[in-house]
Amino acid sequence: MRALFSFYADALKIALQSIFAHKLRAFLTLIGIIIGVASVVTVGASISGLNTYVVDKVAKILGNNHFMIARMAFSGRMSDEEFERRNRRNKRLNWDDYEWVRDHCGSCAEVGAATGAGTDLKQDGIEFPGAAVFGSTANMVDIEDKTIEEGRFISADEVQRSAFVVVLGGDIKEKFFPNFLNLLNLWNV
């Protein structure tokens, strides 16, 4: 036991003598180790943070653990020829398709439907060209993780009876109703 202690004590004594004999080399080595460890920790934290950020943003846009069915799924611009080819080939999705998936997907927590189109809005001389108008089931607010700043999203009862209700985006609210807190007016699109 004493020999083992002596071995480590001698090694420590030699290391300390070397450090004190070559102070600049020891200091530069220490700085190199500190910078190396800090760099590895910084890169690791950056990658972890970036991963969390991307997962968060994708989840906000697409939702968590869900899939989408679309008649013509694409990103970017589609040529007229490609649009016509897909339009002839791909079957139109309708309400019966949504109900079938809703009724037969046992492992699905939620099933929702949405459709959209662009239109120009006009009311009392005010115009809003190129507005996106979407129709959806009431549970799409949960599926796509939408945030409603004021008011509420449409209810299942309103979808069932095809009620004339709307959820306005901030741009449209500010353009057409800048001074209203609650919008109770009937609006024709």
Summary of the structure (lengths in Angstrom):
residues: 189
radius of gyration: 31.4
end to end distance: 91.4
largest distance: 97.9
contacts: 337
relative contact order: 0.06
helix: 51%
strand: 11%
